[in-house]
């Protein structure tokens, strides 16, 4: 390989690494399933936490949740900073994927039915 090719490849690599618009780290996507809205039917509380230097309001939030008899259901964030979600014992959703049926359930069912019909029609045309 010629010296010009090596220099060109090295410059291209350097420019590619230096001009990268994204920061790279070992951090996964945010957890959107651990929220009071998704985990509690009603009456849920999200308390912020900061392990290195807890703030008075963060401590008060957690103490208030425990005093009211709420149950800790999940924690969102890392080991240092994040949120803890508390729900009333009888208001915890059985799954984080639970949704309110009145919030678009029939529309989703109609779309699914339309998809099934479309697949059957397409298969029927292929057999003739």
N, C-alpha and C positions, 0 to 999 in steps of 0.2 A: 504494500500500500504506500502510496506516495506521501511525502511530507505535507503537501497541500491538502490532501484528503484527511489526514489525521488532524491537522490544525482546524479545518473546516468542521469536522465532527466534534472536536473538543469545544469550539466556540458555540456550535449549535446546542450542545448539551448544556453548557454553562448558561447560555441565554434562556433556554427552556426551564432550567431550574430556578433561575433568578427572577424570571417574569411570571412565575406561576401565581395566578390570582387567588388561589385558595391556600389556606393554612392547613397543614397536615398534622394530625395528632391522634392519639389513641382514645378518642372520645366517640362514643356511639351516638346515634340519633336520639333526640329527646324522647323520653317515655311519655306518650300521650294517653296511656291507659290508666295511669295512676293520678286521677283527679277526683275531687269530691263529686263533681257532676257525673262522672262515669261509674264510680264505685259505690255511691250512696243514692238511695231512692230520694231521700230528702234529709235536710238537717246536717249535712256533712261540713267539715271544717278542714281547711288546709293551713298547717302551721309551718312557717319558714324555720329552717334551722341553719346554724353556722357553728360547726363544732369547735373551731379554734377560739372564738370569742363570742359566746352566745349573747344576744341582745336581750334586754329585759322584756320587751314585748314578745319575743319568740318564746321565752320561758313561760311567760304569763299565758300565752295562747295554748301551749301544751298542757299546762296545769289546769286551765279552764276546761279544756276538752275532757281531761281525766275526771275532774270534779263533776262534770255533767254526765258522766257514765258512758262517754263515747269510747268506741273501740278503735284501736289503730289497725288500719287495713292494708296500708302500703306506704312505701317511701319512694319519692321521685327525686333523683339527683345523684350526686356522688357521695363519697365518704365525708367530704368537708362541708358542702353546701347543698341545700335542696329543700324539699317540702315533705312533711309527713301528713297523711290524710287520715282523719278520724271520722267514723260514722256511728250513728246510733245502732245498737246491737240488732234491733229488729228492722233496720232500714238498709242493710248491706245487700248490694246486688249479688246474685249468685255467681255472676261472671262479669269481668270488665267489659265484655263485648255486649252486655245487655243494653237494649235501647228501649225507649218508650214506644210501644206499638202505635200510639197516636201520632208519632212524629215521622210519618211517611211509610209505615209498614205496608199499607195497601198499594202504594205506588211501586214499591220494590217488588211486591208480589206480581203486579201487572207486568212489569218489565221482564221478570223471570218467565211468566207464562208466554209473553210475546216471543222471547228467545226460544223456548221449547217449540212453539208452533213454527217459527222460522226454520229451525233445524229440521223438523219433520217434513216441511214442504220441500226444502232443498234436497233431502234424501230421496223423497218421492220422485222428484224430477230426474235424479240421476239414474233411477232404475228403469225408466221407460226408454 
